[in-house]
């Protein structure tokens, strides 16, 4: 089966999932509009590479995308993220396609959208009137495109239940499959554990401002666990980056900020060395970072969003902070110190769950089986034709 995995080539979700499908037996082409990293093959850029593509770019290159997919005899277009990749495929007219929906794809536009200040499109930028206006327009125009994209797809894969539920807000008749893409399950070594990791980056979408103030209070009140903060995959918000650097100067031996992105090997070791980690996005799908931390045996300290409540239980395999305020987080970190002094009761349940339900290779095999069982019969019965 020849699949076109469509999305930004530097995106970790696109790369991991596409490579897992290839390992499971599919012939995979990576397709996008941006410059490809040298280690991603085969990658095809539709038109000249664009550093920061806009909706206008996808509109202009919709016909070129369809012509390319037809010429390559692609059996299935598989856009990763509904926005913008899924919408781009829908605009192209190529059929069949099956999108993979993740957190910001739908939740930014659904009925429980976050405050504008914490929008996905504003997470790494200083606010301006123009950016607020663009975000406001996206929120009000995108739902119509999402409805059309979902309506004509073969099916929809969503990486957690909350996304599945929200997809149904846009289309009530489409087959929606919940499938956490999962992680590459790795062996775990035993290290001396100490410290709390903030691993989701430095943006407002991940509530880094609240976490920062909570951590500041915890350290000022004599908290014993050192804090490690990762830069994250997304560009840090300038204001938050400046505040984090100042905190590092104030608590040089208790607060550590990793300015550079860590290699996968170094990151996996860090997960195994820390005793706990904090993850508190405004909304989320199924998180790779949370899965990696759980598999490594680190205690999840999370907010009470549906994506977390679906897989975590306070006092059993996580510490859930509700309401998620700076004062409550500081209090939680002090209480977590007592948990960390005893046996890690959360480690076994978390690792077992991830190994059973969040294995990337297993998910890729299941996905391909679903496609073969549902796509090929449609092809034989004339339900879909390549490119039209």
C-alpha positions as a Markdown table, in Angstrom:
| # | Residue | x | y | z |
|---|---|---|---|---|
| 1 | Unk | 0.0 | 0.0 | 0.0 |
| 2 | Unk | 1.4 | 3.4 | -1.1 |
| 3 | Unk | 0.6 | 6.1 | 1.5 |
| 4 | Unk | 1.4 | 9.8 | 1.3 |
| 5 | Unk | 2.0 | 11.2 | 4.8 |
| 6 | Unk | 1.3 | 14.9 | 4.5 |
| 7 | Unk | 2.5 | 17.5 | 6.9 |
| 8 | Unk | 5.4 | 19.7 | 8.0 |
| 9 | Unk | 8.5 | 17.5 | 7.7 |
| 10 | Unk | 10.1 | 18.9 | 10.9 |
| 11 | Unk | 7.0 | 17.9 | 13.0 |
| 12 | Unk | 7.8 | 15.1 | 15.4 |
| 13 | Unk | 4.3 | 13.6 | 14.9 |
| 14 | Unk | 4.7 | 13.5 | 11.1 |
| 15 | Unk | 8.1 | 11.8 | 11.3 |
| 16 | Unk | 7.4 | 9.3 | 14.0 |
| 17 | Unk | 4.1 | 8.1 | 12.6 |
| 18 | Unk | 5.3 | 8.0 | 9.0 |
| 19 | Unk | 8.4 | 6.0 | 9.9 |
| 20 | Unk | 6.3 | 3.6 | 12.0 |
| 21 | Unk | 3.9 | 3.0 | 9.1 |
| 22 | Unk | 6.9 | 2.2 | 6.9 |
| 23 | Unk | 8.3 | -0.2 | 9.5 |
| 24 | Unk | 4.9 | -1.9 | 9.6 |
| 25 | Unk | 5.0 | -2.6 | 5.8 |
| 26 | Unk | 3.5 | 0.5 | 4.0 |
| 27 | Unk | 5.3 | 2.3 | 1.2 |
| 28 | Unk | 5.5 | 5.9 | 2.6 |
| 29 | Unk | 6.1 | 9.2 | 0.8 |
| 30 | Unk | 6.4 | 12.3 | 2.9 |
| 31 | Unk | 4.8 | 15.4 | 1.3 |
| 32 | Unk | 4.8 | 19.0 | 2.4 |
| 33 | Unk | 5.6 | 22.6 | 1.4 |
| 34 | Unk | 8.6 | 23.2 | 3.6 |
| 35 | Unk | 12.3 | 22.4 | 3.2 |
| 36 | Unk | 13.0 | 18.8 | 4.3 |
| 37 | Unk | 15.5 | 17.8 | 6.9 |
| 38 | Unk | 18.3 | 15.8 | 5.3 |
| 39 | Unk | 17.4 | 12.6 | 7.1 |
| 40 | Unk | 13.7 | 12.4 | 6.0 |
| 41 | Unk | 13.3 | 10.4 | 2.8 |
| 42 | Unk | 11.6 | 10.2 | 0.4 |
| 43 | Unk | 10.3 | 13.7 | 0.9 |
| 44 | Unk | 8.6 | 15.7 | -1.8 |
| 45 | Unk | 8.0 | 19.5 | -1.6 |
| 46 | Unk | 5.0 | 20.7 | -3.6 |
| 47 | Unk | 6.4 | 23.9 | -5.1 |
| 48 | Unk | 9.3 | 26.0 | -3.8 |
| 49 | Unk | 10.0 | 25.5 | -0.1 |
| 50 | Unk | 8.3 | 27.9 | 2.3 |
| 51 | Unk | 9.7 | 28.7 | 5.7 |
| 52 | Unk | 6.3 | 29.7 | 7.3 |
| 53 | Unk | 3.5 | 28.6 | 5.1 |
| 54 | Unk | 0.2 | 30.4 | 5.2 |
| 55 | Unk | -3.3 | 29.4 | 4.2 |
| 56 | Unk | -2.8 | 31.2 | 0.9 |
| 57 | Unk | 0.2 | 28.9 | 0.0 |
| 58 | Unk | -2.0 | 25.8 | 0.5 |
| 59 | Unk | -4.8 | 27.3 | -1.6 |
| 60 | Unk | -2.3 | 28.1 | -4.4 |
| 61 | Unk | -0.8 | 24.6 | -4.4 |
| 62 | Unk | -4.0 | 22.5 | -4.0 |
| 63 | Unk | -4.0 | 21.5 | -7.7 |
| 64 | Unk | -0.3 | 20.7 | -7.7 |
| 65 | Unk | -0.8 | 18.5 | -4.7 |
| 66 | Unk | -3.5 | 16.5 | -6.4 |
| 67 | Unk | -1.5 | 16.2 | -9.6 |
| 68 | Unk | 1.5 | 14.9 | -7.7 |
| 69 | Unk | -0.5 | 12.3 | -5.7 |
| 70 | Unk | -2.2 | 11.0 | -8.9 |
| 71 | Unk | 1.2 | 10.8 | -10.7 |
| 72 | Unk | 2.7 | 8.9 | -7.8 |
| 73 | Unk | -0.2 | 6.4 | -7.8 |
| 74 | Unk | -0.8 | 7.1 | -4.1 |
| 75 | Unk | -3.5 | 4.7 | -2.6 |
| 76 | Unk | -4.3 | 6.9 | 0.3 |
| 77 | Unk | -3.5 | 10.5 | 1.3 |
| 78 | Unk | -2.8 | 10.6 | 5.1 |
| 79 | Unk | -2.6 | 14.1 | 6.4 |
| 80 | Unk | -1.2 | 14.5 | 9.9 |
| 81 | Unk | -3.2 | 17.2 | 11.6 |
| 82 | Unk | -6.5 | 18.4 | 10.3 |
| 83 | Unk | -5.2 | 21.9 | 10.1 |
| 84 | Unk | -3.7 | 22.7 | 7.8 |
| 85 | Unk | -2.7 | 19.4 | 6.1 |
| 86 | Unk | -6.2 | 17.8 | 6.2 |
| 87 | Unk | -7.8 | 21.0 | 4.8 |
| 88 | Unk | -5.1 | 21.2 | 2.1 |
| 89 | Unk | -5.9 | 17.6 | 0.9 |
| 90 | Unk | -9.6 | 18.4 | 0.9 |
| 91 | Unk | -9.0 | 21.5 | -1.2 |
| 92 | Unk | -6.9 | 19.5 | -3.6 |
| 93 | Unk | -9.8 | 17.2 | -4.5 |
| 94 | Unk | -7.7 | 14.1 | -4.1 |
| 95 | Unk | -9.6 | 11.1 | -2.8 |
| 96 | Unk | -9.4 | 8.9 | -0.7 |
| 97 | Unk | -7.8 | 10.5 | 2.3 |
| 98 | Unk | -7.8 | 9.7 | 6.0 |
| 99 | Unk | -6.6 | 12.5 | 8.4 |
| 100 | Unk | -5.0 | 12.0 | 11.8 |
| 101 | Unk | -6.4 | 14.6 | 14.2 |
| 102 | Unk | -4.3 | 15.8 | 17.2 |
| 103 | Unk | -4.8 | 18.4 | 19.9 |
| 104 | Unk | -4.7 | 21.8 | 18.2 |
| 105 | Unk | -6.4 | 20.4 | 15.1 |
| 106 | Unk | -9.9 | 20.6 | 16.6 |
| 107 | Unk | -9.8 | 21.8 | 20.1 |
| 108 | Unk | -8.8 | 25.3 | 19.1 |
| 109 | Unk | -12.0 | 25.6 | 17.1 |
| 110 | Unk | -14.4 | 23.5 | 19.1 |
| 111 | Unk | -17.1 | 24.5 | 21.6 |
| 112 | Unk | -14.6 | 24.7 | 24.6 |
| 113 | Unk | -11.9 | 26.8 | 22.9 |
| 114 | Unk | -9.5 | 28.5 | 25.2 |
| 115 | Unk | -9.1 | 32.2 | 25.9 |
| 116 | Unk | -7.7 | 34.0 | 22.9 |
| 117 | Unk | -4.4 | 34.9 | 24.7 |
| 118 | Unk | -3.7 | 31.2 | 25.1 |
| 119 | Unk | -4.4 | 30.3 | 21.5 |
| 120 | Unk | -2.2 | 27.9 | 19.6 |
| 121 | Unk | -1.4 | 30.5 | 17.0 |
| 122 | Unk | -0.3 | 33.0 | 19.7 |
| 123 | Unk | 1.7 | 30.7 | 21.9 |
| 124 | Unk | 5.2 | 31.7 | 20.8 |
| 125 | Unk | 4.7 | 35.3 | 19.8 |
| 126 | Unk | 4.4 | 38.6 | 21.5 |
| 127 | Unk | 0.7 | 39.7 | 21.2 |
| 128 | Unk | -0.2 | 42.4 | 18.7 |
| 129 | Unk | -3.5 | 43.6 | 17.4 |
| 130 | Unk | -2.8 | 42.0 | 14.0 |
| 131 | Unk | -2.0 | 38.6 | 15.5 |
| 132 | Unk | -5.2 | 38.8 | 17.7 |
| 133 | Unk | -7.2 | 39.6 | 14.6 |
| 134 | Unk | -5.7 | 36.8 | 12.6 |
| 135 | Unk | -6.4 | 34.3 | 15.4 |
| 136 | Unk | -10.0 | 35.6 | 15.8 |
| 137 | Unk | -10.6 | 35.2 | 12.1 |
| 138 | Unk | -9.1 | 31.7 | 12.1 |
| 139 | Unk | -11.4 | 30.6 | 14.9 |
| 140 | Unk | -14.5 | 31.8 | 13.1 |
| 141 | Unk | -13.6 | 30.6 | 9.6 |
| 142 | Unk | -11.9 | 27.3 | 10.2 |
| 143 | Unk | -14.9 | 25.4 | 11.6 |
| 144 | Unk | -16.6 | 25.4 | 8.1 |
| 145 | Unk | -13.4 | 24.0 | 6.5 |
| 146 | Unk | -13.1 | 21.4 | 9.2 |
| 147 | Unk | -16.7 | 20.2 | 8.6 |
| 148 | Unk | -16.1 | 19.9 | 4.9 |
| 149 | Unk | -12.8 | 18.1 | 5.4 |
| 150 | Unk | -14.2 | 15.6 | 7.9 |
| 151 | Unk | -17.4 | 15.0 | 5.8 |
| 152 | Unk | -15.4 | 13.8 | 2.7 |
| 153 | Unk | -12.7 | 11.8 | 4.5 |
| 154 | Unk | -12.7 | 8.0 | 4.5 |
| 155 | Unk | -12.7 | 8.1 | 8.3 |
| 156 | Unk | -11.0 | 10.1 | 11.0 |
| 157 | Unk | -8.3 | 9.0 | 13.4 |
| 158 | Unk | -8.2 | 10.9 | 16.7 |
| 159 | Unk | -5.5 | 10.3 | 19.3 |
| 160 | Unk | -7.8 | 10.5 | 22.3 |
| 161 | Unk | -11.4 | 10.4 | 23.3 |
| 162 | Unk | -11.7 | 14.1 | 23.8 |
| 163 | Unk | -10.7 | 14.7 | 20.2 |
| 164 | Unk | -13.1 | 12.0 | 19.0 |
| 165 | Unk | -15.9 | 13.7 | 20.9 |
| 166 | Unk | -15.0 | 17.1 | 19.5 |
| 167 | Unk | -14.7 | 15.8 | 15.9 |
| 168 | Unk | -18.4 | 14.6 | 16.3 |
| 169 | Unk | -19.2 | 18.3 | 17.0 |
| 170 | Unk | -18.2 | 19.0 | 13.4 |
| 171 | Unk | -19.5 | 15.8 | 11.8 |
| 172 | Unk | -22.0 | 13.4 | 13.3 |
| 173 | Unk | -22.0 | 10.7 | 10.7 |
| 174 | Unk | -18.3 | 10.0 | 10.1 |
| 175 | Unk | -16.5 | 6.9 | 11.4 |
| 176 | Unk | -14.1 | 8.2 | 14.1 |
| 177 | Unk | -11.4 | 5.9 | 15.5 |
| 178 | Unk | -9.6 | 6.7 | 18.7 |
| 179 | Unk | -5.9 | 5.6 | 18.4 |
| 180 | Unk | -3.1 | 7.0 | 20.5 |
| 181 | Unk | -0.1 | 6.9 | 18.1 |
| 182 | Unk | 2.0 | 6.1 | 21.1 |
| 183 | Unk | 5.8 | 6.1 | 21.6 |
| 184 | Unk | 8.7 | 3.9 | 20.7 |
| 185 | Unk | 8.6 | 1.7 | 23.8 |
| 186 | Unk | 12.2 | 1.6 | 25.2 |
| 187 | Unk | 13.8 | -0.3 | 28.0 |
| 188 | Unk | 14.2 | 1.5 | 31.3 |
| 189 | Unk | 17.4 | 1.7 | 33.3 |
| 190 | Unk | 17.6 | 2.4 | 37.1 |
| 191 | Unk | 19.0 | 5.8 | 38.0 |
| 192 | Unk | 19.0 | 7.8 | 41.2 |
| 193 | Unk | 15.9 | 10.0 | 40.9 |
| 194 | Unk | 15.8 | 13.6 | 41.9 |
| 195 | Unk | 14.1 | 16.7 | 40.6 |
| 196 | Unk | 10.9 | 17.8 | 38.9 |
| 197 | Unk | 10.9 | 18.3 | 35.1 |
| 198 | Unk | 8.8 | 20.9 | 33.3 |
| 199 | Unk | 8.9 | 19.2 | 29.9 |
| 200 | Unk | 6.3 | 20.9 | 27.7 |
| 201 | Unk | 8.1 | 24.1 | 26.8 |
| 202 | Unk | 7.8 | 27.8 | 27.4 |
| 203 | Unk | 4.5 | 29.0 | 25.9 |
| 204 | Unk | 1.1 | 30.3 | 27.1 |
| 205 | Unk | -0.7 | 27.3 | 25.6 |
| 206 | Unk | 1.2 | 25.1 | 28.0 |
| 207 | Unk | 0.5 | 27.5 | 30.9 |
| 208 | Unk | 4.2 | 28.2 | 31.4 |
| 209 | Unk | 3.3 | 31.5 | 33.1 |
| 210 | Unk | 1.3 | 29.7 | 35.8 |
| 211 | Unk | 3.9 | 27.0 | 36.2 |
| 212 | Unk | 6.7 | 29.5 | 36.5 |
| 213 | Unk | 5.0 | 31.4 | 39.3 |
| 214 | Unk | 4.1 | 28.2 | 41.1 |
| 215 | Unk | 7.7 | 27.0 | 40.8 |
| 216 | Unk | 8.9 | 30.4 | 42.1 |
| 217 | Unk | 6.7 | 30.1 | 45.2 |
| 218 | Unk | 7.8 | 26.5 | 45.8 |
| 219 | Unk | 11.5 | 27.5 | 45.7 |
| 220 | Unk | 11.0 | 30.6 | 47.8 |
| 221 | Unk | 9.2 | 28.5 | 50.4 |
| 222 | Unk | 12.2 | 26.1 | 50.7 |
| 223 | Unk | 11.2 | 23.4 | 48.3 |
| 224 | Unk | 13.7 | 20.6 | 48.3 |
| 225 | Unk | 13.4 | 19.2 | 44.8 |
| 226 | Unk | 15.4 | 20.9 | 42.0 |
| 227 | Unk | 13.5 | 22.1 | 39.0 |
| 228 | Unk | 14.5 | 21.2 | 35.4 |
| 229 | Unk | 12.9 | 23.1 | 32.6 |
| 230 | Unk | 13.0 | 22.1 | 28.9 |
| 231 | Unk | 12.9 | 24.7 | 26.1 |
| 232 | Unk | 10.4 | 22.6 | 24.2 |
| 233 | Unk | 10.0 | 21.9 | 20.5 |
| 234 | Unk | 8.1 | 25.2 | 19.9 |
| 235 | Unk | 9.8 | 28.6 | 20.1 |
| 236 | Unk | 9.7 | 30.0 | 23.6 |
| 237 | Unk | 7.5 | 33.1 | 24.2 |
| 238 | Unk | 9.9 | 36.0 | 24.5 |
| 239 | Unk | 8.4 | 37.3 | 27.8 |
| 240 | Unk | 8.4 | 33.9 | 29.4 |
| 241 | Unk | 11.9 | 33.1 | 28.2 |
| 242 | Unk | 13.2 | 36.3 | 29.9 |
| 243 | Unk | 11.4 | 35.4 | 33.2 |
| 244 | Unk | 12.7 | 31.9 | 33.2 |
| 245 | Unk | 16.3 | 33.0 | 32.7 |
| 246 | Unk | 15.9 | 35.5 | 35.6 |
| 247 | Unk | 14.6 | 32.6 | 37.8 |
| 248 | Unk | 17.7 | 30.6 | 36.9 |
| 249 | Unk | 19.9 | 33.4 | 38.0 |
| 250 | Unk | 18.0 | 33.7 | 41.3 |
| 251 | Unk | 18.1 | 30.0 | 42.1 |
| 252 | Unk | 21.4 | 28.9 | 40.4 |
| 253 | Unk | 21.6 | 25.6 | 42.3 |
| 254 | Unk | 17.9 | 24.7 | 42.3 |
| 255 | Unk | 16.6 | 25.7 | 38.9 |
| 256 | Unk | 18.1 | 24.6 | 35.6 |
| 257 | Unk | 16.9 | 25.7 | 32.1 |
| 258 | Unk | 17.9 | 23.7 | 29.1 |
| 259 | Unk | 18.3 | 26.3 | 26.3 |
| 260 | Unk | 18.9 | 23.7 | 23.6 |
| 261 | Unk | 16.7 | 20.9 | 22.4 |
| 262 | Unk | 18.0 | 17.6 | 23.8 |
| 263 | Unk | 18.8 | 14.6 | 21.7 |
| 264 | Unk | 16.3 | 11.6 | 22.0 |
| 265 | Unk | 18.9 | 9.6 | 23.9 |
| 266 | Unk | 19.7 | 12.4 | 26.4 |
| 267 | Unk | 16.0 | 13.2 | 26.8 |
| 268 | Unk | 15.1 | 9.6 | 27.6 |
| 269 | Unk | 17.8 | 9.4 | 30.2 |
| 270 | Unk | 16.6 | 12.7 | 31.8 |
| 271 | Unk | 13.1 | 11.2 | 32.0 |
| 272 | Unk | 14.5 | 8.3 | 33.9 |
| 273 | Unk | 16.6 | 10.6 | 36.2 |
| 274 | Unk | 13.8 | 12.9 | 37.4 |
| 275 | Unk | 11.3 | 11.9 | 40.1 |
| 276 | Unk | 8.3 | 13.8 | 38.7 |
| 277 | Unk | 7.2 | 16.0 | 35.8 |
| 278 | Unk | 4.7 | 18.8 | 35.2 |
| 279 | Unk | 2.4 | 19.0 | 32.2 |
| 280 | Unk | -0.5 | 21.5 | 32.1 |
| 281 | Unk | -1.6 | 22.4 | 28.6 |
| 282 | Unk | -4.8 | 24.4 | 28.2 |
| 283 | Unk | -6.0 | 21.6 | 26.0 |
| 284 | Unk | -4.3 | 18.5 | 24.6 |
| 285 | Unk | -4.7 | 15.3 | 22.6 |
| 286 | Unk | -2.6 | 12.3 | 23.5 |
| 287 | Unk | 0.8 | 13.6 | 24.6 |
| 288 | Unk | 4.1 | 11.9 | 23.6 |
| 289 | Unk | 5.8 | 13.8 | 26.5 |
| 290 | Unk | 3.3 | 12.5 | 29.1 |
| 291 | Unk | 3.6 | 9.0 | 27.7 |
| 292 | Unk | 7.4 | 9.0 | 27.8 |
| 293 | Unk | 7.4 | 10.3 | 31.4 |
| 294 | Unk | 4.9 | 7.6 | 32.5 |
| 295 | Unk | 6.9 | 4.9 | 30.8 |
| 296 | Unk | 10.1 | 6.1 | 32.4 |
| 297 | Unk | 8.6 | 5.9 | 35.9 |
| 298 | Unk | 8.3 | 9.6 | 36.6 |
| 299 | Unk | 5.3 | 10.9 | 38.6 |
| 300 | Unk | 2.9 | 12.9 | 36.4 |
| 301 | Unk | 1.8 | 16.2 | 38.0 |
| 302 | Unk | -0.9 | 17.4 | 35.7 |
| 303 | Unk | -4.0 | 19.7 | 35.4 |
| 304 | Unk | -7.5 | 18.3 | 35.2 |
| 305 | Unk | -8.2 | 18.5 | 31.4 |
| 306 | Unk | -10.1 | 15.6 | 29.7 |
| 307 | Unk | -7.0 | 14.3 | 28.0 |
| 308 | Unk | -5.4 | 13.7 | 31.4 |
| 309 | Unk | -8.5 | 12.5 | 33.2 |
| 310 | Unk | -9.0 | 9.9 | 30.5 |
| 311 | Unk | -5.8 | 8.1 | 31.4 |
| 312 | Unk | -4.7 | 9.3 | 34.9 |
| 313 | Unk | -6.2 | 9.1 | 38.4 |
| 314 | Unk | -5.2 | 11.2 | 41.3 |
| 315 | Unk | -3.4 | 9.2 | 44.0 |
| 316 | Unk | -3.1 | 6.1 | 41.8 |
| 317 | Unk | -0.8 | 7.0 | 38.9 |
| 318 | Unk | -0.7 | 10.8 | 39.0 |
| 319 | Unk | -1.0 | 13.9 | 41.1 |
| 320 | Unk | -3.8 | 16.1 | 39.6 |
| 321 | Unk | -3.7 | 19.8 | 40.4 |
| 322 | Unk | -7.2 | 21.3 | 40.4 |
| 323 | Unk | -7.8 | 24.2 | 40.2 |
| 324 | Unk | -4.5 | 24.8 | 38.3 |
| 325 | Unk | -3.3 | 28.0 | 39.9 |
| 326 | Unk | 0.2 | 29.1 | 40.9 |
| 327 | Unk | -0.7 | 28.8 | 44.6 |
| 328 | Unk | -2.2 | 25.4 | 44.2 |
| 329 | Unk | 0.7 | 24.1 | 42.2 |
| 330 | Unk | 3.2 | 25.3 | 44.8 |
| 331 | Unk | 1.2 | 23.5 | 47.5 |
| 332 | Unk | 1.1 | 20.4 | 45.3 |
| 333 | Unk | 4.8 | 20.4 | 44.8 |
| 334 | Unk | 5.3 | 20.4 | 48.6 |
| 335 | Unk | 2.9 | 17.5 | 49.0 |
| 336 | Unk | 4.6 | 15.6 | 46.1 |
| 337 | Unk | 7.8 | 15.7 | 48.2 |
| 338 | Unk | 6.2 | 13.4 | 50.6 |
| 339 | Unk | 5.1 | 11.0 | 47.8 |
| 340 | Unk | 8.6 | 10.9 | 46.4 |
| 341 | Unk | 10.0 | 9.9 | 49.8 |
| 342 | Unk | 8.1 | 6.6 | 49.6 |
| 343 | Unk | 7.9 | 3.7 | 47.1 |
| 344 | Unk | 6.9 | 4.9 | 43.5 |
| 345 | Unk | 3.4 | 3.3 | 43.5 |
| 346 | Unk | 2.6 | 5.1 | 40.3 |
| 347 | Unk | 5.4 | 3.6 | 38.2 |
| 348 | Unk | 4.0 | 0.1 | 37.7 |
| 349 | Unk | 0.5 | 1.1 | 36.6 |
| 350 | Unk | 1.8 | 3.8 | 34.2 |
| 351 | Unk | 4.4 | 1.6 | 32.5 |
| 352 | Unk | 2.0 | -1.3 | 32.1 |
| 353 | Unk | -0.6 | 1.0 | 30.5 |
| 354 | Unk | 1.8 | 2.6 | 28.1 |
| 355 | Unk | 3.2 | -0.8 | 27.0 |
| 356 | Unk | -0.3 | -2.2 | 26.4 |
| 357 | Unk | -2.0 | 0.8 | 24.8 |
| 358 | Unk | 0.6 | 3.2 | 23.6 |
| 359 | Unk | 3.1 | 1.2 | 21.6 |
| 360 | Unk | 3.9 | 3.1 | 18.3 |
| 361 | Unk | 4.7 | -0.1 | 16.3 |
| 362 | Unk | 1.5 | -1.8 | 17.4 |
| 363 | Unk | -0.6 | 1.2 | 16.6 |
| 364 | Unk | 0.9 | 1.4 | 13.1 |
| 365 | Unk | 0.1 | -2.2 | 12.4 |
| 366 | Unk | -3.5 | -1.7 | 13.6 |
| 367 | Unk | -3.9 | 1.4 | 11.4 |
| 368 | Unk | -2.7 | -0.4 | 8.3 |
| 369 | Unk | -5.0 | -3.3 | 9.0 |
| 370 | Unk | -8.0 | -1.0 | 9.3 |
| 371 | Unk | -7.1 | 0.8 | 6.0 |
| 372 | Unk | -6.8 | -2.5 | 4.2 |
| 373 | Unk | -10.1 | -3.8 | 5.5 |
| 374 | Unk | -12.0 | -0.6 | 4.8 |
| 375 | Unk | -10.3 | 1.2 | 1.9 |
| 376 | Unk | -9.7 | -1.8 | -0.4 |
| 377 | Unk | -13.4 | -2.9 | -0.4 |
| 378 | Unk | -14.4 | 0.7 | -1.3 |
| 379 | Unk | -11.9 | 0.6 | -4.2 |
| 380 | Unk | -13.3 | -2.7 | -5.5 |
| 381 | Unk | -16.9 | -1.4 | -5.2 |
| 382 | Unk | -16.0 | 1.9 | -7.0 |
| 383 | Unk | -16.5 | 4.0 | -3.9 |
| 384 | Unk | -13.2 | 5.8 | -4.3 |
| 385 | Unk | -10.9 | 6.3 | -7.2 |
| 386 | Unk | -7.4 | 7.6 | -7.1 |
| 387 | Unk | -7.5 | 11.4 | -7.5 |
| 388 | Unk | -11.2 | 11.8 | -7.8 |
